[in-house]
Amino acid sequence: MNLSDSHFILINPTSSIGRSERKIKKLLKEFELAGLKCEYRISENIEAYYAYISEALSTGFKRIVTVGGDGSMHHTVNAVLKTPNIDYAKIKLGLISCGTGNDWIKSHVLPSSMEKMVKIIANDHTVSQEVGLIENENLEHYFINMAGMGFNGYLINKINHLKWFGEMAYFLGMTLGLFAYKAQSMRVSMGNSKLESNNFMVSVGIGKYAGGGMALCPNGDLRDGLLEITLIKDLNVLDFVFNIFSLKSGKFIRHPKVETYQTKSLTIEPLKKESSIFCEADGEFIGRGKTTFSISPHVLNIYNQLQ
């Protein structure tokens, strides 16, 4: 078998497909019907996840299909870009979406249907997208959709125990967290500009959506080479609740306590040493404290329909 023409499928065991042997068989049947060759693995843990992808790339696979959600795709991209001696420009990535938030596919306007997505993969057409880079606690992480600090990071810690609620996990975690979380004193540096204020949260977007369909960076563009920044200042609980529906539409950026920017890089750091500001990316916890975000030189090839 010519592995460069075959697809390597990595399945998140906690996804709806990963939990069902019947659905795995259906997925493999869809690939067979589409005339696609493939091998698959079910990751036992995060270490196995990275090892499987690194091994697949090293043995010649150039088509990687993830079965899961935003977090799974986040780890796939990090595993690919952290595998040495690979020609990244020849790698094609796809997502069979069955996760908690499913926000990344919204920016790409990809279907949530397994059958439709396999047909797109069979067409072998890709579009490019930018990749974000996070430098935190002397470590580097890539992200493909949205990262953030403040309430975003705090929320991710909350919803880790609520993911079995699906998209509702974000709203349940948000409801619980709103009454406990306090705005954090931060310095946000972009070029020569330094903004010091108490911020509820800062969203750093390549894509538009996060948190189960909220347009936190409604002007985000996957291909413009810029990070879209949405800075929400010291909102109280009532402010947030009254604007919850405008978060879905993106209209909340008109709120007087919301500021938006575009930049190639920025650094966020706490102004108080005792302050813990949490960072997340693509729905995964990254770390805390001083963090720098920038556009990576890497460009991804994503399976998508003709545009």
VOKE-820393 format. One record per atom (N, C-alpha, C): x, y, z; residue number from 0. Coordinates in steps of 0.2 Angstrom, whole numbers, plus 5000, padded with zeros to 4 digits. Example, Ala and Ser with C-alpha at 12.3 -4.5 7.8 and 13.67 -1.06 7.14 Angstrom:
residues 2
    x    y    z pos
 5066 4972 5039   0
 5062 4978 5039   0
 5066 4984 5039   0
 5064 4989 5035   1
 5068 4995 5036   1
 5064 5000 5039   1
end
This chain:
residues 307
    x    y    z pos
 5004 4994 5000   0
 5000 5000 5000   0
 5004 5006 5000   0
 5003 5011 4996   1
 5006 5017 4996   1
 5003 5022 5001   1
 5007 5022 5007   2
 5004 5026 5012   2
 5003 5033 5011   2
 5006 5036 5006   3
 5005 5043 5005   3
 4998 5044 5002   3
 4995 5039 4999   4
 4988 5040 4996   4
 4983 5037 5001   4
 4985 5035 5007   5
 4980 5032 5011   5
 4979 5037 5017   5
 4974 5036 5021   6
 4972 5040 5026   6
 4973 5037 5033   6
 4976 5041 5037   7
 4977 5038 5044   7
 4971 5042 5048   7
 4967 5038 5051   8
 4961 5040 5055   8
 4963 5039 5063   8
 4963 5045 5066   9
 4964 5044 5074   9
 4958 5046 5077   9
 4955 5041 5081  10
 4949 5042 5085  10
 4949 5044 5092  10
 4946 5049 5094  11
 4946 5051 5101  11
 4941 5046 5104  11
 4943 5042 5109  12
 4939 5037 5112  12
 4933 5040 5116  12
 4933 5046 5118  13
 4927 5049 5121  13
 4922 5052 5117  13
 4924 5053 5110  14
 4919 5055 5105  14
 4913 5050 5104  14
 4908 5053 5101  15
 4902 5049 5100  15
 4903 5043 5096  15
 4908 5043 5091  16
 4910 5038 5087  16
 4915 5033 5091  16
 4919 5036 5095  17
 4924 5032 5098  17
 4921 5028 5104  17
 4915 5030 5106  18
 4912 5026 5111  18
 4908 5020 5108  18
 4907 5020 5102  19
 4903 5015 5099  19
 4906 5011 5093  19
 4907 5004 5094  20
 4910 5000 5089  20
 4906 5000 5083  20
 4899 5001 5083  21
 4895 5001 5078  21
 4896 5007 5073  21
 4897 5013 5077  22
 4899 5019 5073  22
 4906 5019 5070  22
 4910 5015 5073  23
 4917 5015 5070  23
 4917 5011 5063  23
 4913 5005 5064  24
 4912 5001 5058  24
 4908 5005 5052  24
 4904 5009 5054  25
 4900 5014 5049  25
 4905 5018 5046  25
 4909 5022 5050  26
 4914 5026 5048  26
 4919 5023 5042  26
 4921 5017 5044  27
 4926 5013 5040  27
 4922 5011 5033  27
 4916 5010 5034  28
 4912 5008 5028  28
 4911 5014 5023  28
 4910 5020 5026  29
 4909 5026 5022  29
 4916 5027 5018  29
 4922 5026 5022  30
 4928 5027 5018  30
 4929 5022 5012  30
 4926 5016 5014  31
 4927 5011 5009  31
 4922 5012 5003  31
 4916 5015 5004  32
 4911 5016 4999  32
 4914 5022 4995  32
 4918 5027 4998  33
 4921 5032 4994  33
 4927 5031 4990  33
 4929 5024 4991  34
 4935 5022 4987  34
 4942 5024 4991  34
 4941 5026 4997  35
 4947 5028 5001  35
 4950 5023 5005  35
 4957 5022 5004  36
 4961 5017 5009  36
 4962 5021 5015  36
 4962 5017 5021  37
 4963 5020 5027  37
 4966 5015 5032  37
 4969 5017 5037  38
 4970 5014 5044  38
 4968 5018 5049  38
 4966 5015 5055  39
 4964 5019 5060  39
 4967 5016 5067  39
 4967 5021 5072  40
 4969 5019 5079  40
 4964 5023 5083  40
 4963 5020 5089  41
 4959 5024 5095  41
 4964 5025 5100  41
 4965 5032 5101  42
 4970 5034 5106  42
 4968 5032 5113  42
 4972 5029 5117  43
 4971 5027 5124  43
 4972 5033 5129  43
 4976 5038 5127  44
 4978 5044 5131  44
 4981 5049 5127  44
 4983 5054 5130  45
 4986 5060 5126  45
 4993 5058 5123  45
 4997 5054 5127  46
 5003 5052 5125  46
 5003 5047 5119  46
 4998 5043 5119  47
 4997 5038 5113  47
 4995 5042 5107  47
 4991 5047 5108  48
 4988 5052 5103  48
 4994 5055 5099  48
 4999 5058 5102  49
 5004 5061 5099  49
 5009 5055 5096  49
 5010 5050 5099  50
 5014 5044 5097  50
 5011 5041 5090  50
 5004 5040 5090  51
 5001 5037 5084  51
 5002 5042 5078  51
 5001 5049 5079  52
 5002 5053 5073  52
 5009 5054 5071  52
 5014 5054 5076  53
 5021 5055 5074  53
 5023 5048 5070  53
 5021 5043 5072  54
 5022 5036 5069  54
 5019 5036 5062  54
 5013 5038 5061  55
 5010 5038 5055  55
 5014 5043 5050  55
 5015 5049 5052  56
 5019 5053 5048  56
 5026 5050 5046  56
 5029 5047 5051  57
 5036 5045 5050  57
 5036 5039 5045  57
 5030 5035 5044  58
 5030 5029 5040  58
 5027 5031 5033  58
 5025 5037 5032  59
 5023 5039 5025  59
 5016 5042 5024  59
 5012 5042 5030  60
 5005 5045 5029  60
 5006 5052 5028  60
 5002 5055 5023  61
 5001 5062 5022  61
 4994 5065 5023  61
 4989 5060 5024  62
 4983 5062 5025  62
 4980 5060 5032  62
 4979 5065 5036  63
 4977 5063 5043  63
 4970 5065 5045  63
 4966 5061 5047  64
 4959 5063 5048  64
 4958 5061 5056  64
 4955 5067 5059  65
 4954 5066 5066  65
 4946 5065 5067  65
 4945 5061 5072  66
 4938 5060 5074  66
 4937 5062 5081  66
 4934 5068 5082  67
 4933 5071 5088  67
 4930 5078 5088  67
 4933 5082 5092  68
 4931 5089 5092  68
 4936 5094 5092  68
 4935 5100 5094  69
 4940 5105 5093  69
 4947 5103 5097  69
 4946 5101 5103  70
 4952 5099 5107  70
 4956 5093 5103  70
 4952 5088 5100  71
 4956 5083 5097  71
 4960 5086 5091  71
 4957 5090 5087  72
 4960 5093 5081  72
 4966 5098 5084  72
 4965 5101 5089  73
 4971 5105 5092  73
 4977 5100 5093  73
 4976 5094 5096  74
 4981 5090 5098  74
 4984 5087 5091  74
 4980 5086 5086  75
 4982 5083 5080  75
 4987 5088 5077  75
 4985 5094 5077  76
 4989 5099 5074  76
 4996 5100 5077  76
 4996 5100 5084  77
 5002 5100 5088  77
 5006 5094 5087  77
 5003 5088 5086  78
 5007 5082 5085  78
 5010 5083 5078  78
 5007 5085 5073  79
 5010 5086 5066  79
 5015 5091 5066  79
 5014 5097 5069  80
 5019 5102 5068  80
 5025 5101 5073  80
 5024 5096 5078  81
 5030 5095 5082  81
 5034 5088 5080  81
 5032 5085 5075  82
 5035 5079 5072  82
 5041 5082 5068  82
 5047 5080 5069  83
 5053 5083 5065  83
 5053 5079 5058  83
 5057 5083 5054  84
 5059 5080 5047  84
 5053 5078 5043  84
 5047 5082 5043  85
 5041 5081 5040  85
 5040 5087 5035  85
 5038 5086 5029  86
 5037 5092 5024  86
 5029 5093 5025  86
 5028 5098 5030  87
 5022 5100 5032  87
 5017 5102 5026  87
 5020 5105 5021  88
 5016 5108 5016  88
 5013 5102 5012  88
 5015 5096 5013  89
 5012 5091 5009  89
 5006 5087 5013  89
 5006 5089 5020  90
 5001 5086 5024  90
 4994 5088 5023  90
 4989 5084 5023  91
 4982 5086 5022  91
 4978 5084 5029  91
 4974 5088 5032  92
 4971 5087 5038  92
 4963 5087 5037  92
 4960 5083 5040  93
 4952 5083 5040  93
 4950 5082 5047  93
 4943 5083 5048  94
 4940 5082 5055  94
 4933 5079 5054  94
 4932 5074 5056  95
 4925 5071 5057  95
 4923 5073 5064  95
 4918 5078 5064  96
 4917 5082 5070  96
 4912 5079 5074  96
 4913 5077 5081  97
 4909 5074 5085  97
 4911 5076 5092  97
 4913 5082 5094  98
 4915 5084 5100  98
 4910 5088 5104  98
 4913 5092 5109  99
 4908 5096 5114  99
 4906 5102 5110  99
 4911 5106 5108 100
 4909 5113 5105 100
 4908 5113 5098 100
 4913 5109 5094 101
 4912 5109 5087 101
 4912 5116 5084 101
 4917 5121 5086 102
 4917 5128 5084 102
 4922 5129 5078 102
 4927 5125 5078 103
 4932 5126 5072 103
 4928 5125 5065 103
 4924 5120 5065 104
 4921 5118 5058 104
 4916 5124 5056 104
 4914 5128 5061 105
 4909 5133 5059 105
 4913 5139 5055 105
 4919 5140 5057 106
 4923 5145 5053 106
 4925 5143 5046 106
 4925 5136 5045 107
 4927 5133 5039 107
 4921 5131 5035 107
 4915 5132 5038 108
 4908 5130 5035 108
 4908 5123 5033 108
 4911 5119 5038 109
 4911 5111 5036 109
 4905 5108 5039 109
 4903 5102 5036 110
 4897 5099 5039 110
 4899 5095 5045 110
 4894 5094 5050 111
 4894 5090 5056 111
 4893 5083 5054 111
 4890 5081 5048 112
 4888 5075 5046 112
 4894 5071 5044 112
 4895 5065 5047 113
 4900 5060 5045 113
 4900 5059 5037 113
 4894 5057 5035 114
 4894 5055 5028 114
 4896 5061 5023 114
 4894 5067 5024 115
 4896 5073 5020 115
 4903 5074 5021 115
 4906 5073 5027 116
 4913 5075 5027 116
 4917 5070 5024 116
 4915 5064 5024 117
 4919 5059 5020 117
 4919 5060 5013 117
 4914 5063 5010 118
 4913 5064 5003 118
 4918 5070 5002 118
 4918 5075 5006 119
 4923 5081 5005 119
 4930 5078 5005 119
 4932 5074 5010 120
 4939 5071 5010 120
 4940 5067 5003 120
 4935 5063 5001 121
 4936 5060 4995 121
 4937 5064 4989 121
 4934 5070 4989 122
 4936 5075 4983 122
 4943 5078 4983 122
 4947 5077 4989 123
 4954 5078 4990 123
 4955 5086 4988 123
 4950 5090 4990 124
 4951 5097 4989 124
 4953 5100 4996 124
 4958 5105 4996 125
 4960 5108 5003 125
 4960 5115 5002 125
 4959 5119 5008 126
 4960 5126 5008 126
 4965 5127 5014 126
 4968 5133 5013 127
 4974 5134 5018 127
 4971 5138 5024 127
 4974 5137 5030 128
 4973 5142 5035 128
 4979 5143 5039 128
 4979 5149 5043 129
 4984 5151 5047 129
 4984 5147 5053 129
 4990 5147 5057 130
 4991 5143 5063 130
 4993 5148 5069 130
 4990 5148 5074 131
 4993 5152 5080 131
 4998 5149 5084 131
 5002 5153 5087 132
 5008 5150 5091 132
 5007 5153 5098 132
 5007 5149 5103 133
 5007 5152 5110 133
 5014 5150 5114 133
 5017 5155 5117 134
 5023 5153 5121 134
 5021 5155 5128 134
 5021 5150 5132 135
 5019 5150 5139 135
 5023 5145 5144 135
 5025 5148 5149 136
 5029 5144 5154 136
 5035 5140 5150 136
 5038 5144 5146 137
 5044 5141 5142 137
 5042 5135 5138 137
 5036 5134 5136 138
 5033 5129 5131 138
 5030 5133 5125 138
 5029 5129 5120 139
 5026 5131 5114 139
 5020 5127 5112 139
 5015 5130 5110 140
 5008 5127 5108 140
 5006 5130 5102 140
 5003 5126 5098 141
 5000 5129 5092 141
 4992 5129 5093 141
 4988 5133 5090 142
 4981 5133 5090 142
 4978 5135 5083 142
 4972 5133 5082 143
 4970 5133 5075 143
 4963 5137 5075 143
 4960 5139 5081 144
 4954 5142 5081 144
 4954 5148 5085 144
 4954 5147 5092 145
 4954 5153 5096 145
 4957 5151 5103 145
 4961 5156 5106 146
 4964 5155 5112 146
 4961 5161 5116 146
 4963 5161 5123 147
 4961 5166 5127 147
 4963 5166 5134 147
 4963 5171 5137 148
 4965 5172 5144 148
 4960 5175 5149 148
 4959 5173 5155 149
 4954 5176 5159 149
 4949 5171 5160 149
 4942 5174 5159 150
 4937 5169 5161 150
 4937 5163 5156 150
 4940 5164 5150 151
 4940 5159 5145 151
 4944 5153 5148 151
 4950 5154 5151 152
 4954 5149 5154 152
 4951 5146 5160 152
 4948 5150 5164 153
 4944 5148 5170 153
 4938 5143 5168 153
 4935 5145 5163 154
 4929 5141 5161 154
 4931 5134 5158 154
 4937 5134 5155 155
 4939 5127 5152 155
 4940 5122 5158 155
 4943 5125 5164 156
 4944 5121 5170 156
 4937 5118 5172 156
 4932 5123 5172 157
 4926 5121 5174 157
 4922 5115 5170 157
 4923 5116 5164 158
 4919 5112 5159 158
 4922 5105 5158 158
 4928 5104 5161 159
 4931 5097 5160 159
 4927 5092 5163 159
 4923 5094 5168 160
 4919 5089 5172 160
 4912 5089 5169 160
 4910 5093 5164 161
 4904 5093 5162 161
 4903 5092 5155 161
 4908 5089 5151 162
 4908 5088 5144 162
 4903 5083 5142 162
 4900 5079 5146 163
 4895 5074 5144 163
 4889 5078 5143 163
 4888 5084 5144 164
 4882 5088 5143 164
 4882 5091 5136 164
 4888 5089 5132 165
 4888 5092 5125 165
 4889 5099 5125 165
 4886 5103 5120 166
 4887 5110 5119 166
 4884 5113 5126 166
 4879 5110 5129 167
 4877 5114 5135 167
 4882 5114 5141 167
 4888 5110 5140 168
 4893 5111 5145 168
 4896 5118 5146 168
 4896 5121 5140 169
 4899 5128 5140 169
 4894 5133 5144 169
 4888 5132 5143 170
 4883 5136 5146 170
 4882 5135 5154 170
 4883 5128 5155 171
 4882 5126 5163 171
 4889 5129 5166 171
 4895 5128 5163 172
 4901 5130 5166 172
 4901 5138 5167 172
 4898 5141 5162 173
 4898 5148 5162 173
 4894 5151 5168 173
 4888 5147 5168 174
 4883 5149 5174 174
 4886 5149 5181 174
 4890 5143 5182 175
 4893 5141 5188 175
 4899 5146 5189 175
 4902 5148 5184 176
 4908 5152 5185 176
 4907 5159 5186 176
 4902 5161 5183 177
 4900 5169 5183 177
 4900 5171 5190 177
 4898 5167 5195 178
 4897 5170 5201 178
 4903 5169 5206 178
 4908 5166 5203 179
 4914 5165 5207 179
 4920 5168 5204 179
 4920 5170 5197 180
 4926 5173 5194 180
 4926 5180 5195 180
 4932 5183 5196 181
 4932 5190 5196 181
 4937 5193 5190 181
 4936 5199 5188 182
 4940 5201 5182 182
 4947 5202 5185 182
 4952 5201 5181 183
 4959 5201 5182 183
 4963 5207 5180 183
 4968 5209 5184 184
 4972 5215 5182 184
 4977 5213 5177 184
 4977 5215 5171 185
 4982 5213 5166 185
 4985 5218 5162 185
 4991 5217 5159 186
 4994 5221 5154 186
 4994 5217 5148 186
 4991 5221 5143 187
 4990 5218 5136 187
 4995 5222 5131 187
 5000 5219 5129 188
 5005 5223 5125 188
 5005 5220 5117 188
 5004 5225 5113 189
 5004 5224 5106 189
 5008 5229 5103 189
 5014 5227 5100 190
 5019 5232 5097 190
 5021 5237 5103 190
 5020 5244 5101 191
 5022 5249 5106 191
 5016 5251 5111 191
 5010 5247 5110 192
 5005 5249 5114 192
 5004 5244 5120 192
 5003 5247 5126 193
 5002 5243 5132 193
 4996 5245 5135 193
 4991 5241 5136 194
 4985 5242 5139 194
 4984 5239 5146 194
 4983 5243 5151 195
 4983 5240 5158 195
 4976 5241 5160 195
 4972 5236 5162 196
 4966 5237 5165 196
 4963 5230 5168 196
 4958 5231 5172 197
 4954 5224 5174 197
 4950 5222 5168 197
 4952 5215 5166 198
 4948 5212 5161 198
 4945 5206 5163 198
 4939 5205 5160 199
 4935 5199 5161 199
 4938 5194 5157 199
 4940 5195 5151 200
 4943 5190 5147 200
 4946 5193 5141 200
 4951 5190 5138 201
 4954 5192 5131 201
 4953 5186 5127 201
 4950 5187 5121 202
 4950 5181 5116 202
 4954 5183 5110 202
 4958 5178 5108 203
 4963 5179 5103 203
 4961 5174 5097 203
 4958 5177 5092 204
 4955 5172 5087 204
 4959 5172 5080 204
 4959 5166 5077 205
 4960 5165 5070 205
 4954 5164 5067 205
 4950 5159 5070 206
 4943 5158 5068 206
 4938 5163 5072 206
 4932 5162 5071 207
 4927 5167 5074 207
 4923 5164 5080 207
 4923 5158 5081 208
 4918 5155 5086 208
 4922 5151 5091 208
 4919 5151 5097 209
 4921 5147 5103 209
 4916 5146 5108 209
 4917 5142 5113 210
 4912 5141 5118 210
 4905 5138 5116 210
 4905 5134 5111 211
 4899 5131 5108 211
 4895 5136 5104 211
 4898 5139 5099 212
 4895 5143 5094 212
 4894 5151 5096 212
 4898 5153 5101 213
 4898 5160 5102 213
 4903 5164 5098 213
 4901 5169 5094 214
 4906 5173 5090 214
 4910 5178 5094 214
 4915 5175 5097 215
 4919 5179 5102 215
 4924 5184 5098 215
 4925 5182 5092 216
 4930 5186 5087 216
 4926 5186 5080 216
 4921 5189 5080 217
 4916 5189 5074 217
 4920 5191 5067 217
 4925 5195 5068 218
 4929 5197 5062 218
 4935 5193 5061 218
 4936 5187 5064 219
 4942 5183 5063 219
 4942 5180 5056 219
 4948 5180 5053 220
 4949 5177 5047 220
 4954 5172 5047 220
 4953 5166 5044 221
 4958 5160 5044 221
 4964 5161 5040 221
 4964 5166 5036 222
 4969 5167 5031 222
 4972 5174 5030 222
 4970 5179 5034 223
 4973 5185 5033 223
 4979 5187 5037 223
 4982 5182 5040 224
 4989 5183 5044 224
 4989 5187 5050 224
 4983 5188 5053 225
 4982 5192 5059 225
 4978 5189 5064 225
 4979 5191 5070 226
 4975 5188 5076 226
 4970 5193 5077 226
 4964 5191 5078 227
 4958 5195 5080 227
 4958 5195 5087 227
 4958 5201 5091 228
 4958 5202 5098 228
 4951 5205 5100 228
 4948 5202 5105 229
 4942 5204 5108 229
 4943 5205 5115 229
 4944 5211 5118 230
 4945 5212 5125 230
 4939 5214 5128 230
 4937 5210 5133 231
 4931 5212 5137 231
 4933 5214 5144 231
 4931 5221 5145 232
 4934 5224 5152 232
 4929 5221 5158 232
 4929 5225 5163 233
 4927 5222 5169 233
 4919 5222 5169 233
 4916 5217 5166 234
 4909 5216 5166 234
 4907 5213 5173 234
 4901 5215 5175 235
 4898 5211 5181 235
 4893 5206 5178 235
 4891 5202 5183 236
 4887 5196 5181 236
 4880 5198 5177 236
 4877 5204 5179 237
 4871 5206 5175 237
 4873 5208 5168 237
 4878 5212 5167 238
 4881 5214 5161 238
 4881 5208 5156 238
 4885 5203 5159 239
 4886 5197 5155 239
 4879 5193 5153 239
 4875 5192 5158 240
 4869 5188 5157 240
 4864 5192 5152 240
 4864 5199 5152 241
 4860 5203 5148 241
 4862 5203 5141 241
 4869 5201 5140 242
 4872 5201 5133 242
 4873 5194 5131 242
 4870 5189 5134 243
 4872 5182 5132 243
 4870 5180 5125 243
 4864 5183 5123 244
 4862 5181 5116 244
 4866 5185 5111 244
 4869 5191 5112 245
 4873 5195 5107 245
 4880 5192 5107 245
 4882 5187 5112 246
 4888 5183 5111 246
 4887 5178 5105 246
 4881 5176 5104 247
 4880 5171 5099 247
 4881 5174 5092 247
 4878 5180 5091 248
 4878 5184 5085 248
 4885 5188 5084 248
 4888 5189 5089 249
 4894 5193 5088 249
 4893 5201 5089 249
 4887 5203 5090 250
 4885 5210 5091 250
 4887 5213 5098 250
 4890 5208 5102 251
 4892 5211 5109 251
 4898 5215 5108 251
 4902 5215 5102 252
 4908 5219 5102 252
 4906 5226 5102 252
 4900 5228 5101 253
 4898 5235 5101 253
 4897 5238 5108 253
 4897 5233 5113 254
 4896 5235 5120 254
 4902 5240 5122 254
 4900 5245 5126 255
 4905 5250 5128 255
 4911 5247 5132 255
 4910 5241 5135 256
 4916 5238 5139 256
 4920 5233 5134 256
 4919 5233 5128 257
 4922 5228 5123 257
 4926 5232 5118 257
 4933 5230 5118 258
 4937 5233 5113 258
 4940 5228 5108 258
 4941 5229 5102 259
 4943 5224 5097 259
 4950 5227 5094 259
 4954 5223 5092 260
 4960 5225 5089 260
 4962 5219 5084 260
 4967 5221 5079 261
 4970 5216 5075 261
 4978 5217 5076 261
 4981 5211 5076 262
 4989 5212 5077 262
 4992 5205 5075 262
 4998 5205 5074 263
 5002 5199 5072 263
 5004 5195 5079 263
 5005 5199 5084 264
 5007 5196 5090 264
 5005 5200 5096 264
 5004 5197 5102 265
 5003 5201 5108 265
 5005 5197 5114 265
 5006 5200 5120 266
 5008 5197 5126 266
 5003 5199 5131 266
 5001 5194 5135 267
 4996 5196 5141 267
 5000 5194 5147 267
 5000 5198 5152 268
 5003 5196 5159 268
 4999 5199 5165 268
 4999 5196 5170 269
 4996 5198 5176 269
 5000 5204 5179 269
 4996 5209 5182 270
 4999 5215 5185 270
 5000 5214 5192 270
 4997 5209 5195 271
 4998 5207 5202 271
 5001 5200 5202 271
 5006 5200 5206 272
 5010 5193 5207 272
 5006 5188 5209 272
 5001 5189 5214 273
 4997 5184 5217 273
 4991 5182 5212 273
 4990 5185 5206 274
 4985 5184 5202 274
 4986 5178 5197 274
 4982 5174 5197 275
 4982 5168 5192 275
 4978 5169 5186 275
 4981 5170 5180 276
 4977 5171 5174 276
 4978 5165 5170 276
 4972 5161 5169 277
 4973 5155 5165 277
 4972 5156 5158 277
 4976 5152 5154 278
 4976 5152 5147 278
 4973 5145 5144 278
 4969 5146 5139 279
 4966 5140 5135 279
 4967 5141 5128 279
 4967 5136 5124 280
 4967 5136 5117 280
 4963 5131 5114 280
 4959 5132 5109 281
 4954 5127 5106 281
 4951 5123 5111 281
 4949 5126 5117 282
 4946 5122 5122 282
 4950 5118 5126 282
 4957 5118 5126 283
 4961 5114 5130 283
 4965 5119 5135 283
 4966 5117 5141 284
 4970 5121 5146 284
 4977 5121 5144 284
 4980 5127 5144 285
 4987 5128 5142 285
 4992 5129 5147 285
 4990 5134 5152 286
 4994 5136 5157 286
 4992 5142 5160 286
 4996 5146 5164 287
 4994 5152 5167 287
 5000 5157 5167 287
 4998 5163 5169 288
 5004 5168 5169 288
 5005 5171 5162 288
 5011 5175 5162 289
 5013 5178 5156 289
 5013 5174 5150 289
 5010 5176 5144 290
 5009 5172 5138 290
 5009 5176 5132 290
 5013 5174 5127 291
 5013 5177 5121 291
 5010 5174 5115 291
 5006 5177 5111 292
 5002 5174 5106 292
 5005 5177 5099 292
 5006 5173 5094 293
 5008 5176 5088 293
 5006 5171 5082 293
 5007 5174 5076 294
 5005 5170 5070 294
 5011 5165 5068 294
 5010 5159 5068 295
 5016 5154 5066 295
 5017 5155 5059 295
 5023 5153 5057 296
 5025 5153 5049 296
 5021 5147 5046 296
 5019 5142 5050 297
 5016 5136 5047 297
 5009 5138 5044 297
 5007 5135 5038 298
 5001 5135 5035 298
 4998 5128 5034 298
 4992 5127 5036 299
 4989 5120 5036 299
 4984 5119 5030 299
 4984 5113 5027 300
 4980 5111 5022 300
 4974 5107 5025 300
 4968 5110 5024 301
 4962 5108 5027 301
 4957 5105 5022 301
 4955 5099 5023 302
 4950 5096 5018 302
 4944 5101 5019 302
 4941 5103 5013 303
 4935 5107 5013 303
 4932 5107 5006 303
 4926 5109 5005 304
 4923 5109 4999 304
 4925 5115 4995 304
 4924 5114 4988 305
 4926 5119 4983 305
 4923 5126 4985 305
 4927 5131 4985 306
 4925 5138 4987 306
 4926 5143 4981 306
end
